[in-house]
Amino acid sequence: MNLKLESLKCLPILAVVLLKCWRLIVICLIFFLLVYWICGALVALLILGCALSLYSVSVCFYVSQDHLLFHPDDNNYQSRKLVQTPSAVQLPFLNLFVRSLDGTLIHMYFIRQPEPAGSIAPTIVFFHGNAGNMGHRLQNAAGLYATLHCNILMVEYRGYGLSHGCASEKGIYLDAQAALDYLAARPDVNQNRIVVFGRSLGGAVAIDLAARADYSCRIWCLIVENTFTSIPDITTSLFKYTWLKFVPLFAYKNKLVSKDKIGSVNVPTLFISGLSDTLVPPRMMTELHSQCSANYKQLLQIPNGGHNDTWACHNYYSSIASFLKAAESYVPSPPSSTVEAV
């Protein structure tokens, strides 16, 4: 019964693959008929068998890409069950479960400054990188809370930590939108001081959110750290195979093409690039900075910053504080929202 259900789940994915590849399929059929006519049935069937085998492998690869890209268990095999709470680093917090835009239940921590500061302080929406859960980023959150005197909304993507569902590009974008909607529904949050922060995978999520006109109007500033230009670009960079450059974009189920979206970002934007990052080439951060359309943007390059430890480097927090200070004159125009926690 379970096997039958899993097979049914794959049908929409197979339909998408067929729709995207129908021209290729038609060409292959015409080629097969020509070979059959010229060379006979045996050669034609041999070629057809090879083509079907290649197509089957391609479909399996396409379907499995979510599992290849998203790694909620990487930092700890119990990362889907155990999520450290902010109290572990002496932070006050609300434990939240919010419905995403498609109904998926996502987990969040709202770490808030005490009143009266909490109602006027900036609020950072924190989108973490791949691997593990938001509990693995609490030391960084504690540093932001203490040095910037801000509120922090830590967001757990679907399929990560205690959030329900399975991770996908479309899904994590919906989760980011739901997080901003949640803040918009809180009268005790300064709606003119919402900062969206994303590291690595979270940077792609943050850029997508800030590039959407209906959400960028709610964002005061955008901060992205050690993020990539796109999944095809980072795949080519990591695996060094020349042929990967010729893989068409439609072959990637999850694309996260931030370089095509950053031109639509108009809010003040800080790009934090660890120059010792061996996972995401720093040139990708430079490219995103150069293509960003924001009137006020800054590229902060940290010489000793690695992919996951740039936040621990000297002057990291003070540089963010200086950027936010310089962006004070920018005022977003947020609409109202009615999203509630469950």
C-alpha positions in Angstrom: 0.0 0.0 0.0 2.8 2.4 0.9 4.7 1.6 -2.3 1.5 2.4 -4.3 1.1 5.7 -2.5 4.7 6.7 -3.2 4.2 5.8 -6.8 1.2 8.1 -7.0 3.2 11.0 -5.5 5.7 10.7 -8.3 3.1 11.1 -11.0 3.0 14.9 -10.9 6.8 15.0 -11.1 6.8 12.7 -14.1 4.1 14.8 -15.8 6.3 17.9 -15.3 9.3 16.1 -16.8 7.2 15.0 -19.8 5.9 18.5 -20.4 9.3 20.0 -20.2 10.9 17.4 -22.5 8.2 16.8 -25.1 10.2 18.3 -27.9 13.1 16.0 -27.1 10.7 13.1 -27.0 9.2 13.9 -30.4 12.7 14.3 -31.9 13.8 10.9 -30.5 10.7 9.2 -31.9 11.3 10.7 -35.3 14.9 9.6 -35.1 13.9 6.1 -34.1 11.5 5.8 -37.1 14.2 7.0 -39.5 16.7 4.5 -38.1 14.1 1.8 -38.3 13.4 2.6 -41.9 17.1 2.8 -42.9 18.8 0.2 -40.7 16.1 -2.2 -39.7 14.3 -3.2 -36.5 17.3 -4.6 -34.5 19.4 -1.5 -34.7 16.4 0.7 -34.0 15.4 -1.3 -31.0 18.9 -1.2 -29.6 19.0 2.6 -29.9 15.6 2.9 -28.4 16.6 0.8 -25.4 19.7 3.0 -24.8 17.5 6.1 -25.1 14.9 4.8 -22.7 17.6 3.8 -20.2 19.1 7.2 -20.4 15.7 8.8 -20.0 14.9 6.6 -17.0 18.2 7.6 -15.3 17.4 11.3 -16.0 13.9 11.0 -14.5 15.3 9.3 -11.4 17.9 12.0 -11.0 15.3 14.8 -11.4 13.0 13.2 -8.8 15.8 12.7 -6.3 17.2 16.2 -6.5 15.4 17.4 -3.3 17.3 14.8 -1.4 20.6 15.6 -3.0 20.3 19.3 -2.3 18.6 19.7 1.1 20.4 18.2 4.1 18.4 18.6 7.3 20.4 15.8 9.1 23.9 16.8 8.2 25.0 18.3 11.5 23.4 15.6 13.6 21.5 12.5 12.8 18.8 13.7 15.3 18.4 17.1 13.8 14.9 16.3 12.8 13.9 15.4 16.3 16.1 17.6 18.7 16.2 21.3 18.2 18.1 23.3 20.8 16.1 26.2 22.3 17.3 29.8 22.7 17.2 29.3 26.5 20.5 27.3 26.0 22.2 30.6 25.2 20.2 32.6 27.8 17.8 34.2 25.3 14.1 34.8 26.0 11.8 33.3 23.2 8.4 32.3 22.0 8.1 28.8 20.5 5.9 29.1 17.5 4.3 26.9 14.9 2.8 28.8 11.9 1.0 27.6 8.8 2.9 28.3 5.6 1.0 29.5 2.6 0.2 26.0 1.5 -0.8 24.8 4.9 2.5 23.2 5.9 3.3 23.7 9.6 6.6 25.4 10.1 8.6 25.9 13.4 10.0 29.3 14.4 11.6 30.9 17.4 10.8 34.6 18.1 13.5 36.0 20.3 12.4 39.4 21.5 14.0 42.3 23.4 12.2 43.2 26.6 9.8 46.1 26.6 9.8 49.0 25.8 12.8 48.2 23.5 11.1 45.2 21.8 8.4 47.3 20.1 10.8 49.8 18.5 13.8 47.6 17.9 14.7 46.2 14.4 13.6 42.6 13.9 15.9 40.2 11.9 14.2 37.4 10.0 16.9 34.7 10.1 17.2 32.2 7.3 19.9 29.7 8.1 22.1 27.7 5.7 21.8 24.1 4.6 22.5 21.2 7.0 21.1 20.9 10.5 18.4 23.1 12.0 18.0 26.6 13.4 19.2 25.4 16.9 22.7 25.0 15.5 22.8 28.8 14.8 21.9 30.0 18.3 25.4 31.4 19.1 25.1 33.6 16.0 21.6 34.7 17.1 22.9 35.5 20.6 25.6 37.8 19.1 23.0 39.6 16.9 20.7 40.0 19.9 23.3 41.4 22.2 25.2 43.7 19.9 22.5 45.0 17.6 19.8 45.1 20.3 17.3 43.6 17.9 14.5 41.0 17.9 15.1 37.8 15.9 12.6 35.6 14.2 14.4 32.3 13.4 12.7 30.3 10.7 12.9 26.6 10.2 12.3 25.5 6.6 9.8 22.7 5.9 11.6 19.3 6.2 14.1 20.7 8.7 14.0 20.4 12.5 10.5 20.2 13.8 8.8 21.7 10.8 6.5 19.4 8.8 6.7 18.5 5.2 9.6 18.0 2.8 12.0 20.7 1.6 11.7 22.0 -2.0 12.6 25.3 -3.7 9.0 26.4 -4.0 8.2 25.3 -0.4 11.0 27.1 1.3 10.0 30.3 -0.6 6.5 29.9 0.8 7.9 29.4 4.3 9.8 32.7 4.0 6.7 34.6 2.9 4.7 33.1 5.8 7.4 34.3 8.3 7.1 37.9 7.0 3.3 37.6 7.1 3.5 36.5 10.7 5.5 39.5 11.7 3.1 41.8 9.9 0.3 40.5 12.0 2.0 41.5 15.3 1.2 45.0 16.5 4.2 44.8 18.9 6.8 44.7 16.0 8.2 47.8 14.4 7.0 47.3 10.8 9.5 49.9 9.5 12.5 48.0 10.7 12.3 44.5 9.3 15.7 43.1 8.3 15.9 39.9 6.2 19.0 37.9 6.8 20.1 34.8 4.9 23.3 32.7 4.9 24.3 30.3 2.1 21.0 28.5 1.2 19.2 31.1 3.3 20.7 33.9 1.2 18.9 32.5 -1.9 15.7 32.4 0.2 16.2 36.0 1.4 16.9 37.3 -2.1 13.8 35.7 -3.5 11.7 37.3 -0.7 13.3 40.7 -1.3 12.8 40.5 -5.0 9.0 40.0 -4.7 7.2 43.4 -5.0 4.5 42.5 -2.5 7.1 41.6 0.1 10.0 44.0 -0.6 7.7 46.8 0.5 7.8 45.3 4.0 11.6 45.0 4.2 13.9 47.7 5.6 17.2 46.0 4.8 18.5 42.8 3.3 21.7 41.0 4.5 23.1 38.0 2.7 26.2 36.1 3.7 28.3 33.6 1.7 25.5 32.7 -0.7 25.7 31.5 -4.3 24.5 32.9 -7.6 22.5 29.7 -8.6 22.4 26.0 -8.1 23.8 25.3 -11.6 26.7 27.7 -10.9 27.6 26.2 -7.5 27.2 22.6 -8.9 29.7 23.4 -11.7 32.1 25.1 -9.2 32.0 22.2 -6.7 32.3 19.2 -9.1 34.7 20.7 -11.7 33.2 18.7 -14.6 33.2 20.7 -17.8 30.1 18.9 -19.2 28.1 20.3 -16.3 28.2 23.7 -18.0 26.1 22.3 -20.8 23.3 20.8 -18.6 20.2 22.8 -19.5 18.5 24.8 -16.7 15.3 22.7 -17.0 17.2 19.6 -15.9 17.6 21.2 -12.4 14.5 20.7 -10.3 15.8 23.2 -7.7 17.4 26.2 -9.4 17.6 29.0 -6.9 18.8 31.5 -9.5 19.6 34.4 -7.3 21.6 36.2 -10.0 18.4 36.6 -12.0 16.5 38.0 -9.0 19.0 40.3 -7.4 18.4 43.0 -10.1 14.9 43.3 -8.7 16.1 44.0 -5.1 15.8 47.7 -4.3 16.1 47.7 -0.5 19.4 48.6 1.2 21.5 45.5 0.9 24.7 44.2 2.7 26.7 41.4 1.1 28.9 39.7 3.6 31.6 37.6 1.9 34.1 35.4 3.8 37.2 35.4 1.5 38.3 32.0 3.0 35.1 30.3 2.0 36.0 27.1 0.2 32.4 26.1 -0.5 30.9 29.1 -2.2 33.5 31.1 -4.2 33.7 34.7 -3.0 33.4 35.8 -6.6 29.7 34.8 -6.5 29.1 37.3 -3.8 30.9 40.0 -5.8 28.7 39.2 -8.8 25.5 39.4 -6.8 26.7 42.8 -5.3 27.5 44.2 -8.8 24.0 43.1 -10.2 22.0 44.4 -7.2 19.8 47.4 -8.1 19.6 48.8 -4.6 20.5 52.5 -4.3 22.5 51.7 -1.1 24.5 48.5 -1.2 27.7 47.4 0.5 30.1 44.5 0.0 31.8 43.5 3.2 34.7 41.2 2.6 36.2 39.4 5.6 39.6 37.9 4.9 39.5 35.1 7.4 35.9 34.2 7.1 35.0 30.6 6.1 31.7 29.4 4.8 30.2 28.7 8.2 32.3 30.8 10.6 32.4 34.3 9.1 30.0 35.4 11.8 32.7 34.6 14.4 35.3 37.0 12.8 36.5 40.3 14.2 34.3 43.3 13.3 31.4 41.2 12.0 28.7 42.6 14.3 30.1 46.1 14.3 30.1 46.2 10.5 26.4 45.1 10.4 25.6 47.8 13.0 27.3 50.4 10.9 25.4 49.3 7.8 22.1 49.5 9.5 22.9 52.9 10.9 23.7 54.2 7.4 20.4 52.8 6.1 18.2 54.6 8.7 16.8 57.1 6.2 15.2 54.3 4.1 11.6 53.7 5.1 9.5 50.8 3.7 5.8 51.0 3.2 4.4 47.7 4.6 0.7 46.7 4.1 -1.3 44.9 6.7 -1.6 41.1 7.2 -3.7 38.7 9.2 -1.5 35.6 9.6 -1.6 34.0 13.0 0.3 31.3 14.9 -1.4 28.0 15.7 
